[in-house]
């Protein structure tokens, strides 16, 4: 495993957190009233490029960073992103065989992550399950992630492409 891939993946996570908390923050750009879940999208899309242990650690790190930036209960996003990273890592070998599967997994795991956050947040006293338009807040980020996954899959293939080793002729 190349350390540079882990560092690049972590930089993508940090960039996603910055964009999520500034550009797509409340009162800013939110198409149809809900922003995409960029951190979830990045955690799912780096699955084919990292080993499982590093990927799950990246998911936990992404979640704890989101928790530290946010104002909710510490650890809710960390648990959510760890679960998403584990689930995405189970599909990582199939991502290469079927590129269309990536888009489907992004959609489903975004719904799973949003639902896990609502349930865990409610268990830890945030009362997220009683928010208005709850179904919209779960489904629309999945739709936005579905749309954003198409260019990001191409970008990740370019960024994480394997280097050809050999001698110059």
DRENDO-1510 file (C-alpha; in Angstrom, 1 decimal, always signed):
<recs>
REC; n; res; u; v; w
REC; 1; UNK; +0.0; +0.0; +0.0 .
REC; 2; UNK; +1.3; +3.4; -1.0 .
REC; 3; UNK; +1.3; +6.0; +1.7 .
REC; 4; UNK; +0.7; +8.6; -0.9 .
REC; 5; UNK; -2.7; +7.1; -1.7 .
REC; 6; UNK; -3.7; +7.4; +2.0 .
REC; 7; UNK; -2.5; +11.0; +2.1 .
REC; 8; UNK; -4.3; +11.9; -1.1 .
REC; 9; UNK; -7.5; +10.3; +0.2 .
REC; 10; UNK; -7.2; +12.2; +3.4 .
REC; 11; UNK; -6.7; +15.5; +1.5 .
REC; 12; UNK; -9.9; +14.8; -0.5 .
REC; 13; UNK; -11.7; +14.2; +2.8 .
REC; 14; UNK; -10.4; +17.5; +4.2 .
REC; 15; UNK; -11.4; +19.3; +1.0 .
REC; 16; UNK; -14.9; +17.7; +1.2 .
REC; 17; UNK; -15.3; +18.9; +4.8 .
REC; 18; UNK; -14.2; +22.4; +3.9 .
REC; 19; UNK; -16.6; +22.6; +1.0 .
REC; 20; UNK; -19.4; +21.0; +3.1 .
REC; 21; UNK; -19.0; +23.5; +5.9 .
REC; 22; UNK; -18.5; +26.6; +3.7 .
REC; 23; UNK; -19.9; +26.4; +0.2 .
REC; 24; UNK; -22.8; +24.1; +1.1 .
REC; 25; UNK; -23.5; +25.4; +4.6 .
REC; 26; UNK; -26.9; +26.4; +5.8 .
REC; 27; UNK; -28.0; +29.5; +4.1 .
REC; 28; UNK; -25.6; +29.1; +1.2 .
REC; 29; UNK; -25.8; +26.8; -1.9 .
REC; 30; UNK; -28.4; +24.1; -1.2 .
REC; 31; UNK; -30.3; +23.0; -4.3 .
REC; 32; UNK; -33.9; +22.2; -3.3 .
REC; 33; UNK; -33.0; +23.0; +0.3 .
REC; 34; UNK; -30.6; +20.2; +0.9 .
REC; 35; UNK; -26.8; +20.0; +0.2 .
REC; 36; UNK; -25.0; +16.9; -1.0 .
REC; 37; UNK; -23.2; +14.7; +1.5 .
REC; 38; UNK; -19.7; +15.3; +0.1 .
REC; 39; UNK; -17.8; +13.5; +2.9 .
REC; 40; UNK; -19.9; +10.4; +2.5 .
REC; 41; UNK; -19.3; +10.6; -1.3 .
REC; 42; UNK; -15.5; +10.8; -0.9 .
REC; 43; UNK; -15.4; +7.9; +1.7 .
REC; 44; UNK; -17.3; +5.7; -0.7 .
REC; 45; UNK; -15.4; +6.6; -3.8 .
REC; 46; UNK; -11.9; +5.9; -2.4 .
REC; 47; UNK; -12.8; +2.3; -1.5 .
REC; 48; UNK; -11.2; +0.7; -4.6 .
REC; 49; UNK; -7.9; +2.6; -4.1 .
REC; 50; UNK; -7.2; +1.9; -0.4 .
REC; 51; UNK; -6.7; -1.3; +1.6 .
REC; 52; UNK; -9.7; -2.2; +3.8 .
REC; 53; UNK; -7.9; -1.3; +7.1 .
REC; 54; UNK; -6.8; +2.1; +5.8 .
REC; 55; UNK; -10.2; +2.8; +4.3 .
REC; 56; UNK; -12.1; +2.1; +7.6 .
REC; 57; UNK; -9.6; +4.3; +9.4 .
REC; 58; UNK; -10.1; +7.0; +6.8 .
REC; 59; UNK; -13.9; +6.7; +7.4 .
REC; 60; UNK; -13.5; +7.1; +11.1 .
REC; 61; UNK; -11.1; +10.0; +10.7 .
REC; 62; UNK; -13.6; +11.7; +8.3 .
REC; 63; UNK; -16.4; +11.2; +10.7 .
REC; 64; UNK; -14.5; +12.5; +13.7 .
REC; 65; UNK; -13.4; +15.6; +11.7 .
REC; 66; UNK; -17.1; +16.3; +10.7 .
REC; 67; UNK; -18.0; +15.8; +14.4 .
REC; 68; UNK; -15.3; +18.3; +15.5 .
REC; 69; UNK; -16.4; +20.9; +12.9 .
REC; 70; UNK; -20.1; +20.5; +13.7 .
REC; 71; UNK; -22.1; +21.3; +16.8 .
REC; 72; UNK; -23.7; +17.9; +17.4 .
REC; 73; UNK; -22.8; +15.0; +19.7 .
REC; 74; UNK; -19.2; +14.0; +19.3 .
REC; 75; UNK; -18.9; +10.5; +17.7 .
REC; 76; UNK; -22.2; +10.3; +15.8 .
REC; 77; UNK; -20.7; +11.0; +12.4 .
REC; 78; UNK; -17.6; +9.0; +13.3 .
REC; 79; UNK; -19.7; +5.9; +13.9 .
REC; 80; UNK; -21.7; +6.6; +10.7 .
REC; 81; UNK; -18.7; +7.1; +8.5 .
REC; 82; UNK; -16.9; +4.0; +9.9 .
REC; 83; UNK; -20.0; +1.9; +9.0 .
REC; 84; UNK; -20.1; +3.5; +5.5 .
REC; 85; UNK; -16.4; +2.8; +4.9 .
REC; 86; UNK; -16.8; -0.8; +6.0 .
REC; 87; UNK; -19.8; -1.3; +3.7 .
REC; 88; UNK; -18.0; +0.3; +0.8 .
REC; 89; UNK; -14.9; -1.7; +1.3 .
REC; 90; UNK; -17.0; -4.9; +0.9 .
REC; 91; UNK; -17.8; -3.8; -2.6 .
REC; 92; UNK; -14.3; -2.6; -3.6 .
REC; 93; UNK; -13.3; -5.5; -5.8 .
REC; 94; UNK; -16.6; -5.3; -7.7 .
REC; 95; UNK; -16.1; -1.5; -8.4 .
REC; 96; UNK; -13.4; -2.3; -10.9 .
REC; 97; UNK; -15.5; -5.0; -12.7 .
REC; 98; UNK; -18.7; -3.0; -12.9 .
REC; 99; UNK; -18.4; +0.8; -13.0 .
REC; 100; UNK; -22.2; +1.3; -12.9 .
REC; 101; UNK; -22.1; -0.4; -9.5 .
REC; 102; UNK; -20.2; +2.5; -8.1 .
REC; 103; UNK; -23.0; +4.9; -8.8 .
REC; 104; UNK; -25.6; +2.5; -7.2 .
REC; 105; UNK; -23.5; +2.0; -4.1 .
REC; 106; UNK; -22.9; +5.7; -3.7 .
REC; 107; UNK; -26.7; +6.2; -3.8 .
REC; 108; UNK; -27.6; +3.4; -1.4 .
REC; 109; UNK; -24.7; +4.2; +1.1 .
REC; 110; UNK; -25.6; +7.8; +1.2 .
REC; 111; UNK; -29.2; +6.9; +2.2 .
REC; 112; UNK; -27.8; +4.5; +4.7 .
REC; 113; UNK; -25.4; +7.1; +6.2 .
REC; 114; UNK; -28.1; +9.7; +6.5 .
REC; 115; UNK; -30.5; +7.2; +8.1 .
REC; 116; UNK; -27.8; +6.0; +10.5 .
REC; 117; UNK; -27.0; +9.6; +11.5 .
REC; 118; UNK; -30.7; +10.3; +12.1 .
REC; 119; UNK; -31.1; +7.2; +14.3 .
REC; 120; UNK; -27.8; +7.6; +16.2 .
REC; 121; UNK; -28.5; +11.3; +16.7 .
REC; 122; UNK; -31.9; +10.5; +18.1 .
REC; 123; UNK; -30.4; +7.9; +20.4 .
REC; 124; UNK; -27.8; +10.4; +21.7 .
REC; 125; UNK; -30.4; +13.1; +22.3 .
REC; 126; UNK; -30.2; +15.3; +19.2 .
REC; 127; UNK; -33.9; +14.6; +18.4 .
REC; 128; UNK; -33.1; +14.5; +14.6 .
REC; 129; UNK; -35.9; +12.1; +13.9 .
REC; 130; UNK; -38.6; +14.8; +14.5 .
REC; 131; UNK; -37.2; +17.3; +12.0 .
REC; 132; UNK; -39.6; +18.5; +9.3 .
REC; 133; UNK; -39.0; +17.1; +5.8 .
REC; 134; UNK; -36.9; +14.2; +7.2 .
REC; 135; UNK; -37.4; +12.0; +4.1 .
REC; 136; UNK; -36.3; +14.8; +1.9 .
REC; 137; UNK; -33.2; +15.3; +4.0 .
REC; 138; UNK; -32.4; +11.7; +3.6 .
REC; 139; UNK; -33.1; +11.2; -0.1 .
REC; 140; UNK; -31.9; +14.4; -1.7 .
REC; 141; UNK; -28.3; +14.2; -0.5 .
REC; 142; UNK; -28.2; +10.7; -2.1 .
REC; 143; UNK; -29.5; +12.2; -5.4 .
REC; 144; UNK; -26.9; +15.0; -5.3 .
REC; 145; UNK; -24.1; +12.4; -4.5 .
REC; 146; UNK; -25.4; +10.3; -7.4 .
REC; 147; UNK; -25.0; +13.2; -9.8 .
REC; 148; UNK; -21.6; +14.2; -8.4 .
REC; 149; UNK; -20.2; +10.7; -8.4 .
REC; 150; UNK; -20.0; +10.5; -12.2 .
REC; 151; UNK; -17.3; +13.2; -12.6 .
REC; 152; UNK; -15.6; +12.2; -9.3 .
REC; 153; UNK; -15.2; +8.6; -10.4 .
REC; 154; UNK; -13.3; +9.8; -13.5 .
REC; 155; UNK; -11.2; +12.2; -11.3 .
REC; 156; UNK; -10.3; +9.5; -8.9 .
REC; 157; UNK; -9.2; +7.1; -11.7 .
REC; 158; UNK; -6.9; +9.8; -12.9 .
REC; 159; UNK; -5.5; +10.8; -9.5 .
REC; 160; UNK; -5.1; +7.3; -8.2 .
REC; 161; UNK; -4.0; +5.6; -11.4 .
REC; 162; UNK; -1.3; +3.0; -10.9 .
REC; 163; UNK; +2.2; +4.1; -11.9 .
REC; 164; UNK; +3.9; +2.1; -14.6 .
REC; 165; UNK; +7.2; +0.9; -13.5 .
REC; 166; UNK; +9.8; +0.0; -16.0 .
REC; 167; UNK; +12.9; +1.1; -17.8 .
REC; 168; UNK; +13.1; +3.8; -20.4 .
REC; 169; UNK; +14.1; +2.6; -23.8 .
</recs>
